[in-house]
Every structure is written in structure tokens, then in C-alpha cells.
Amino acid sequence: MNKNIMNKTWIWLLLIAFLCILLIYVAKKKTKWFGLMLSILFFVVSIFIVVYSKSMTSSYLILFGIFIIANIPTVIQLIIFFKYREK
């Protein structure tokens, strides 16, 4: 069981590393829209998560927290995009 968790962890870490490298590559392209597409997609997904969660809770504070947590990947992608876009 413990070895299975370690294998999954390595797979997720490799996937995240690959996505970061892909984001850096796309950010360095001449057209800026390719780099922003992933961020826009993640933002739309976070809105869908909040809309879906609305049926499970009536607290707006919890929904706001879900929105903030769901947008962490969007913020990370935008940071990578603007950091490598300037160069």
C-alpha cells in the first residue's frame, strides 16, 4: 500500500513538472493567447466548481473559500506566464 502511494506521488510530481515546463515554453511564444488559454480555462473550471458547490452549501463564506482555493492553479499559471513573458 505504501509503495502504491509513492508511485502515485511520483506520477503527480512528474505531471506537475511537465505542465510547468509546458507553461514556460508557451509563455515564451510570440503570441500571448496560447499562454493565457490555460489560465482562462482554469478560471472557467473554478467557476463551475463554485456553481456545483452551491447545491451542497448555503454559506457564501464557504463558497468564497472554494473559489479562492480553486483559483490557486490559475494564479500560479499567470505568475509563470508574466514572469517568462517579459524575457
C-alpha angles and dihedrals in degrees: 000000000000092000090052091055091050091051091051091048092054091048091052092046091051091048092051091047091050091050092050091051090047091050092050090049093049092045091057092055118106095242111071096200094076090059094047096048094077092048092049090048092052091047091053090048090052090053090052089050091053092046090050092047091052089077091056101049138026097202114107091199091060090047090051090051091050089050092051093047093045090053096054091095089048092054092046091051092049091050091052091045096051094040094055097032093068094058 
